[in-house]
Amino acid sequence: MILPVFKLGTLALRSFCKPIGRRIKKEAGYHPRFRTFIINIAQANHRFSTKLQRRIYGHATDVAIRPLNEEKAVQAAADLLGELFVFSVAGAAVIFEVQRSSRSEARKEELRKQELEAMKQRDEELSREIEFLKNRVIELERHAKTRGLSSIFSIGNAESTKDKVKAG
């Protein structure tokens, strides 16, 4: 019961994150200090991705890279922040699910170990009981050889009792 509700909650959380990410994108350009911060992030991201692309394609990397204009930088940073937010929430949900699953597996493994230990203990008890019964059978066989079967089962006494009853 809890698992479907949890999965549904995770799906709902991911769905709610998308509008929040869009709202972050929209609001990112309005605040002056935040705007300069995200422009710097966007310019750094632009420089990094351009250098990386130039290395991949085998072009020179020591050339000057033109910065993005302010509006493109704000849009790129806002997109980056919105996607980062959605990705972070989805990643946190996945991490939580993996941890929950591993705890569940650990509990199942502990139960299996306890069951196995109980079975081993029962096996040892049965082995001791079998050993006791073997020793008892050996003892009875030894008595049977030394005294004969009639003394063990009181056959001789039972016959003499029958004779006494007939005579009496």
N, C-alpha and C positions, 0 to 999 in steps of 0.2 A: 504494500500500500504506500509506503513512504517513498519508494523509488520513483514511481510514476509522478507523484506530486513534486518531488525534487527536480526531476527532469523538466517538468512543465514550468516550474519556477525559474529554472536556469534559462529556458527558452524565452520566457517572458522578460527576464532581466536583459538578455541580449537584444530583444526587440525594443525595450525601453531605452537602451543605450544609443541606438541609432538617432533618434530625435535629439537626445542630449548632445551627441556629437555634432549634429547640424547646428544646434543652438550655440555650441562653443565656437563653431566656425563663424557664425553670424556675429556674435558678440566680440570676437577676437579683434576686429578692426576698430572698435569704438573707443576703447580706453587708451590714452596716449602712452603711458608707461608700458602697458602690456603690448601695445602696438609696436613700439621700438624693440621690445624684447623678442617678439615673434619675427620681426623683420630680420633681426640679427640671426635668429635660428634658421630662417629660410635662406638667408645668404650663405651661411655656413653649410647648410645642406646642399645648396646649389653648387658651391665650390667643390664639395666632396664628391657629389655625383658626377660632375663634369670631369674632374680629374680621374675618377674611376673609369668612366666611359672612354676617356682618351687613352688610358693605360690598356684597357681591353682591346681597343682598336689599333693600338700600336702607334698612336700619334704622340707628339712631344707634350710633356706635362709641365714644362717650365714657362709656358706662355701665360700672359695675363688673361684672367677670366673676367668677362664683363659681369657686373652685378645685375641682378634683376631690378626692374623698376619697382617702385614702392607698392603699387597695387598688386602686381604679380607676386611679390614677396609676401604680402599680407595674405593673399588667397592661398598661396602654396603652404604657408605656415599654418593657416587655419585648417586647411585640408589635412595636413600632417597631424595637428593636434586632435582633430576630430577622429581621424582613423586610429591614432594612438590610444585615445580614450576607449573606443570600441574594442580594439585589440586587447587592451589591458584588462577590461572587464571579462572578455571572452577567455583570455589566458588565466585569469584568476578563477573563473568558473571551472575550467579544465583542471587546474591544479587542485582545487578543492575536491572535485569528483575523483581524481586519481588518489588523493590521500584518503578519502572516504572508502574507496574501493579497497585500498591496501589494508586499511584497518579492518574492514570486513573479512578480507582474506586471512589476515593474521588471527582473527577470532576463530574462524573456521579451522585453521591449522592447529590452533591451541586445543580446540575440541577434539580434533583427530588424534592429536598426541595423547590427550587424556584417555580417549577410548582405547587407543593402542596400549597404553600403560595398564589400563584396567584389564584388557585381554591378556596381557603378559602376566599380570598378577594372578588371574584366574587359571592360566596355564600352569604356573608354578604350583598353585594350590592343588590342581588336579594331578600334577606330576608327583607331588608329595603323597597324595592320597593313593595313587597307583603304587608307589613304592611301599607304602605301609601295607596295602593289600597283598602285594607280592610277598613281603616278609611274613605276613600272617599265613598265606597259603604254604609257604616253605615250612613254617613252624608246624602247621597242621599235618603236612606230609611227614615230617620228622616224627611227630607223635604217632601217626598211623603206622609207620614202620616199626617203631619200638614197642608199641602196645598192641598193635593190631586194630583193625577197624571196629571190632565189636566194643572195645573199651571207649572209643571216642564217641560213638553214637549210642552207647549203653544198650547194645543189642543183647549182650550176654545177660545183663541185669533184667531186661524186659522178658527174656525167655524163662529165666528162673522165676520171675514173678508170675508168669502165665502157668508154669508148672505148679506153683504153690496154690494158685486159685483153683486149678483143676483138682488138685489133691484135697483141698480143704473143703 
